[in-house]
Amino acid sequence: MPEFTEHVKLPMLTRQTTLAEYEAFWCMDNLERFRPEIRDRILKRRVEVAELLLFGGETWEWSQGRDLAAHGGLAIVNNGVIVRAWQDWKS
């Protein structure tokens, strides 16, 4: 889950979501299936997202590209500004 904030722009946001919905969709809600280092990254991001949402804001999914040149992830948006984004997948 690399930090990707500087690369994500508002037009790349695809849908508002919650962290729980996003993790369930990408099968990140069952931590037992991941290696310890991946599990630690997921837990660390949960804390970071919770801290960022204390100041307001929304959780969004983002994506860019098509077919074999696509990538996407999770973003935190506050007052129309992307304050943090992660890349979680790429094709």
C-alpha positions in Angstrom: 0.0 0.0 0.0 2.4 2.7 -1.2 1.6 6.3 -0.3 0.3 7.9 -3.5 -1.2 11.3 -2.4 0.7 13.5 -4.9 -0.5 11.4 -7.9 -4.2 11.2 -7.1 -6.4 14.0 -8.5 -10.1 14.7 -7.8 -11.3 13.5 -11.2 -9.8 10.0 -10.4 -12.2 9.5 -7.4 -14.8 6.9 -8.4 -17.0 6.4 -5.4 -17.4 7.4 -1.8 -17.1 4.5 0.6 -16.2 3.6 4.2 -13.0 1.9 5.2 -14.9 -1.2 6.3 -16.7 -1.4 2.9 -13.5 -0.9 1.0 -11.6 -3.5 3.0 -14.4 -6.0 2.6 -14.6 -5.5 -1.1 -10.8 -6.1 -1.4 -10.8 -8.9 1.1 -8.7 -7.0 3.6 -11.3 -7.5 6.4 -10.0 -11.0 7.2 -6.5 -10.3 8.4 -5.7 -13.9 9.2 -5.1 -14.6 5.5 -2.2 -12.1 5.1 1.4 -12.4 5.9 2.4 -10.5 9.1 4.0 -7.6 7.3 0.9 -7.0 5.1 -1.3 -7.4 8.2 0.8 -4.7 9.9 0.4 -2.3 7.0 -3.4 -2.8 7.0 -3.6 -2.2 10.7 -1.3 0.9 10.5 -3.5 2.3 7.7 -6.6 1.8 9.8 -5.1 3.9 12.6 -4.0 6.6 10.1 -7.4 6.7 8.4 -9.2 7.0 11.8 -6.9 9.9 12.8 -7.4 11.7 9.5 -11.2 11.3 9.7 -11.2 13.0 13.2 -10.7 16.3 11.3 -13.6 15.6 9.0 -13.4 14.3 5.5 -14.6 11.3 3.5 -13.2 8.0 2.3 -13.1 7.5 -1.4 -12.0 4.8 -3.8 -9.9 6.1 -6.8 -8.8 4.6 -10.1 -7.0 5.6 -13.2 -6.3 3.9 -16.5 -7.9 0.9 -18.3 -7.2 -2.7 -18.9 -3.5 -3.6 -18.3 -2.5 0.0 -17.5 -4.9 0.6 -14.6 -4.3 1.2 -10.9 -6.3 2.4 -7.9 -6.7 2.6 -4.2 -8.1 4.5 -1.3 -8.1 8.3 -0.6 -9.1 10.6 2.2 -10.8 13.8 1.0 -11.4 16.8 3.2 -13.1 20.0 1.9 -12.4 19.0 -1.7 -8.7 18.3 -1.1 -7.1 14.9 -1.2 -5.2 14.8 2.1 -3.9 11.2 1.8 -4.1 8.4 -0.8 -2.7 4.9 -1.1 -2.3 2.7 -4.2 -3.6 -0.8 -3.4 -3.8 -2.4 -6.8 -2.5 -2.2 -10.4 -3.2 -4.4 -13.4 
